[in-house]
Amino acid sequence: MPGDNAAASIAKAAKAAFEASQLIPSSERVRALHEIRKELEAAKDAILQANRTDLEAAQKEVDAGRMSSSLLKRLDLTKGDKWESMLQGVTDVAELPDPTGNVTYANELDDGLELYRVSCPIGVLLVIFEARPEVVVNIAALAIKSGNAAILKGGKESNETSQLLSKAIQTALSKTAIPSTYIQAIQTRAEVSALLELDQYIDLVIPRGSNSLVRNIQNNTRIPVMGHADGLCSVFIDESADVKKAVRIAVDSKTDYPAACNAAETLILHEKILSTVWPEVAMALLAADVTLLCDEPSLAVLHSLSPAPANLSSHVQPSTPEAYSTEHLSLTLSVKTLPSLGDAIQWINAHSSHHTDSIVTEDERAASTFCRGVDSAGTFVNASTRFADGFRYGFGTEVGISTGRIHARGPVGLEGLVTYKYMMRSKGEQGHVVGEFGVGEGKKRYKHRKFDAAHVPF
């Protein structure tokens, strides 16, 4: 099929660009990132106009019931400091240490026979995402800095914006020694389906988007997939929680950016704080226009408040079992009451998506138990779940968040985009051969002398 041929050509070009780039000095990758920022700044007006066009089209889809409002919010490149953060992310990535070429293990196997474990790029990345157009720039920056080629597929709702962002990146790359096909963008689902078959060219797939998107990709490719399907984050208010901290953390975790995958979707209450901390937390959430889906104990407390909150009838509802497995991505929060810290840990491990969970507590032992007992990529103490972000972690930006346990976990920055290879050098006059080593007469023994090395000396 023509689409398959086009996809194969894209994948082959990406692999060839990756292989050619391995002999380009890392300083050229840094220069490319600075060029990308310049091109983005020069094209700002056109890019934001394209974003407005995408937003107008998306609003019509929302009005017609064909798109969620949370997806629309993710599309807006002018929201808050998103544009400036995107640009700063490029600069921050450029200034980070080179993640490649670093020695993590060095061992002298014999006199003059040295073995090095060295960090190196993964290869060709296929990154598929929905709505957020700034992901084009985030991924491109991280891929270039880490020495990986990338093929990018954004959602159709961000098509106009993504095209101009990609064009700016291509223009910047044309001014460097990095091949122009190092970062490529595709537009159709047919191309994605074809690319998912090409494991001989593509080394890693990174999906960013809805649960259905991620699950579909995981089920339709032999290529390794790194990502997360849901962002079911929770905040647990422990029996020793400080009221002011509980209010601040619960409100921020839910309302700072409700459509984000690191926003809290469940608030878990220790039963001993139902009549003390919970009413103040609930009042603050209701004042922030949050709809509360409450279990029976937490619901009973709110119905007993006097005077009752003005929006009690409209914003407080009984929860259903499904509420605790739903990524609301809006100003809606499920509330669960549990009798102990141990029960909270068990409940989170059974119901969360293993993304990020936080405890509000003044008890050091409870904090330690929670952080070690909860099986999530991020476990926080007295801090908003919204901190789970590559930029906030100091990674410059992130390629995504992984809830898996192999290779990379949590916000994935540069370190998550490199693997390693083993490099060996013999300085012996005749080289080294395995046949000389063993346990019999005249055989040599391995010396296995570890030594310090930051970089390979050849």
N, C-alpha and C positions, 0 to 999 in steps of 0.2 A: 504493500500500500504506500502511496506517496507520503503520507504522514509518518510512516515508519522509517522511510528513507531519509526524510528531513531530520527526524530525531536522531537517527544513527549518525548523520553528518555532524550534528551539533555535539553529540557525545564524543565522537572521534576527534573533533576539533578541540574540545575541552581537554581530552587526554593528551593530545599532542602539545597543547599550550602548557599544561602542567609539567610534562616531561622537559620541555624546553626551558621552563622557568627555573628548574632546579640548579642551573648553572649561572643564574643571574644573582648578583650580590644582594644581600638583604637591604642594603642602603637604597637600592633602586625601588624596592617595595615601599619603603618609607616615603620616598619622593613621590611615588604614585598616589599615596594617600593625601599628601599635601595638595597635589594637583586636583584630586577629586574634590576636596573642600573648596578650592578656588572656583572650579566649574559649577559646583552647586550654588555658591554665592552669586555667581554671575547669572545663573539661570533662575534665581529665586522667583521673580515675578511670574515667569511663564509656568514654573512648576506649581505655584500656589493657585494660579488661574486654572490649571488643569485639575487641581485638587477640588476646586470649587465646582467644576463641571462634574466630577465624579460624585461629589456630595449631593448635588442637585438631582442627579439620576438615581442615586441611592435613596434619597428622601421619597421619591416617587414609588420606589419598591417597598419602602417601609409603609407608606400610606396605603399601598395595595395589599399589604399583609404578606408580601413575598420575601421580606428581609427583616431581621430583628433590629430593634433600636440599638442594641449593644454593638452590633456589627457596624452600624452607621457611626457610632461614637469612635470606634477604632480607626475609622477611615480618615478622620479630620486631622490634617497635618498642621493646622493652625491652632489646635487646642493647647492652651497654656504655653509652656516653653518647648513644645515638641520639636519645632523646627530648629531652634538653637541647640537643643539637647542632641539632636541628630548630627549637627555639624560638629559640636564639641566632642561627640563620640568618635568621629573620624580622627580628630586631632589627638584625643586621648589614646586611641589604639596605636596611632603612629608613634607616640612617645613611649609606649610600653616596651619592655625588653623583648628582644627577638626570642620567640619560643622554640625556634629550631636550632639545631646544631649544638645543643647542650648535652654534656655527658652526665648521665645519672648513675653510671656504674663503670668502673675501670678495674681490670684485673690482668696481671701479668701471669700468663699460664706457664711460661717457661722463660728462661733468659732470652730476651729479645723477641718474645711473642706476646703482643699486647691485644687485649680485647676491650672494646668500648661499646657501651649502649648509648645511642645518640638519638635525641628527639628529632623527628622529621614530620613533614606534612602527611596527611591522610591520603590525599590525591584529588579526586574530582567529587565535589559535593553537589547534590541535587536538593535544592531548598524550595519547598512548596508552602505557601502561606496564604492567609486570607486577610483581606481588608487593609491591614496596617502597611501603608506604602513605604514608611521609613525603614521597614525591614530590608528593602532592597539595598539601602546604603549601609545598614548595620552589618548585613551578611557580607557584602562586597568588601567592606573595610577589614573585617576579621579574616576573611578568606585570603585577601592579598597579604596581610601582615603575617599570617601563619603559613604562607606558601602554598595554599590550596586553590585550585581552579573551582569555579562555581557556575552552575546553571540555575537560574532563578525563575520561579513561576508564581506570580501574584494572583490574587483573586480578580475576577472580571470587574468587580465593583471598584477596583483601584487602577484600572487599566490605563487611563489617561495619565495619571500621576506617575505610575510606575514606568511608563514608556519614557517620559522626560527625565526621570531620575537615572534610568539605565543609559539614556543617550549621554547625559553629563558624565557618567562614569566611563563610557566608551571613549568619549572625547579626551578625557584626562589620561586614560591609558595609552592613547595614540601618541602622547607626548613623552612616553617612557620606553624602555626596552622590553617591557612586559607585553606579551602577545595580546592583540586586541580581542582574541577569543577566550581570554582568561576568565572574563566575567561575561556570561551570555544570559539573555532573557528570552523566555518563551511565552506564548500567549494562550495556547489551547489545551484542553483536557486530553485530546488525542495525542498530543506530543508527550504529555506526562505519562500516559498509559504506555506508550512505546518506550520511553526512557526507563521506566521501571523494569523493563525486560533486559536492559543492557548492563548486566552486572560485570561484563568484561571491560567496560569503560568507566562506569560510575562506582565509586567506592563507599559512599554513605548518603543516605536520604535523611533530610531533616524537615519534617512537617511541622508547621506552626498554624494552628487554627482550631476548628471545632473538633469535638469528639468523633463525629462521623468522618471527617476528613482524615484524621490520624488513623483511625481503625481501618478505613478503606485502604490506605497506603500500606499499613502493616500486613494486611491480608493479601496484597497483590504484588509482592516483590520478593525476590531472593536477596536483594541488597540489604545490608544492615540498616536499621531505622533507629534514629536517636530522637527522642522527643517525649511529649506527654499528651495524654488524651483528654484529661480533665484538670481543672484547677479547683478541687474541693478542699479549700483551706479552712482551718478552724482556729478559734481563740477559746482557750479554756480559762475560766476565772476560778482560781483556786480559793480554798477557804481562808487563806491568809492574805488575799489580795487587797491592795490599797485602792480605795474607791476612786480617787482621782486618776490613778494609772489605768484602772479598769475602764473608766469612761473614755479616756483619751485613746487607748489602744483599740477598744472595740469600735469606736466611731471612725477612727482613721482607717482601720483595716477594712471596714465595709464601704465607707463613703468617699475615700480619696480618689478612687477610680474604679467604680463598681464593675466595669466591663473587663477589667484586667484579670488574668489567670491567678494573680497572687492576692486578689481581694478575698476577704473572709466570706464564706457562705454559711458557716455554722458557728453559733456561739454556744459553748458548753458551760453550764453552771454547776459548781459544787453545791449540793443541796443546802449546805450550811450558810450560804450567802443569799439565799432566796429572799429573805425579808430585810436584808441590810444593803448589800451592794447592788443586787439586781434591780431594784426600783429606780435607782439613780442612773444606772446604765441604760435601762429601758427608756426612761424619760429623755435622755440625751439622744438616743437613736431615733425615737419618735419625733423629736424636735428637728432631726436631720432628714425627716421625711422617709425613714426606713420602715418598710412593712415587716412586721415580726410574725413568723409562723411558729407558734409556741406549743410545747408539750403541755400536759395537764398541770403539773406543778407550777411552771412559770406563768402559765395563763391565769391560774387562780390568783396569783399574787397581783397581777396587773388589774384584774377585775375588782380587786379589793381596795385599790388605791382611792384615796379621797383627799382632794378632788381628783376625779378621773381625768386623764389627759384628753385634750380636746379632740384628738384624732384617734381615740381608742377604738371606736367602732369600725372605722375605715382602714386602720393600719395594723390591727392586732387580730390574728385569725388562728384557729387551731391548726396544728401541723398534721401532715399525713406521713406515712412511712417514706413515700417518694420524695418528700421535701429534703431528706437528709442525704439523698444521692443525686440531688439536682444542682447543677452549676447555674445559679440564678443570673449572674452577670448583670445585675440590676440592683436597685435599692430594696432588696428583699433578703432577709436573714432568717435562717432556721434556728430555733432555740431548743436545746436539749438539757435536761437536768439529770445529774448522776450523783451517786452517793460518795464517791471517793476518787482520788487521783488515779489509783489503779484501774478503776472502771473507765475513767476518761481515756487513759492510754489504750486500753483494749478497744474501746469504742472507736477512737480515731483510727487505729490500725485496721479495724474492720470496715470502716465507712469512708475514710478519706481517700484521696488519689495519690497520697504520699508526696505531695508537692511541698507545702510549708504549713506548719502549725505552731502556735504560740501559746505560752502559759503566762498568766498574770499572777504573780505570787511574791510574797515577802519571805518565803521559806527556801533557804538555799538547798536543802535536801530535796524538797519537792521539785525545784528547778532542775537539779542534776538528774533526778529520776525521770522527769518528763523528757529532757533532751536525749537521754540514752534509751528510754523505753519506746518513744514514738519513732516509728519506722518511716520517716519522711526525709526528703532531700534537704529540708531546712527545718530546724527546731529552734525556736526563739524563746527568750525570757524577757518579759516586760517590754516587748517591742512589736510594732505593727508587722503583720504579714506582708505588707506592701514593700518592705525592705528587700524582699527576695527578688533581686534584679541585678543583672550584670553591671550596669552603670553604677548603681549604688554600692555594689561590692568592690568597685574599683577596677573592674575588668575593661573599662573603656566603653564597651557595649556588650551585647550578648547575641549569640546565634539562636538561642532558645533556652528552654529549661527542660532538663531531662529528669524524669522520675524513675529511670532505670537504675540498675546497680552496676552495670559493666561499663568500663571506660570513663564515662563522665556522668556526673550527677549534680542536680541543682542548676543554677544559671551557668550556661556553657560559654566561656570566653575563649581566649587564645589557647589556653592549656588543654581545653577539651577538643581542639581541632588539630592536635598533633598526636602522633603515635611514636614508635621508636624503631630503629633498626640496629643490628649489631655490626660493627666494623672491626675487622681484625687486621693487624699488620705484623709481619715477621721481619725482623731486622737481622736475621741469621744469614751467614754468607751463602748457605745453600737453601735458604727457606726452611720451612718446617713441614713435616708430614706426620700424620697420625700414627703410621706404622712404627715410628721410633718410640712410642709410649706404651707402657703396659706394666705387668708385674713379673715377667720372666727375666731370665739372665740377660744382662746387657740392655734392658729396656729403661727408658727414662721415666721419671715420676713427674706429674704435674706439680708446679710450685704454688700456683694460686695465691699470688701476692697482690692484695688489693692496694691501689694507690689513688691519690687525689688527682683529678683532672677536670677542668671546666669545659674544655673544648678538645676536639680531636686534633693532634698536632701534625696532621698531614691532609 
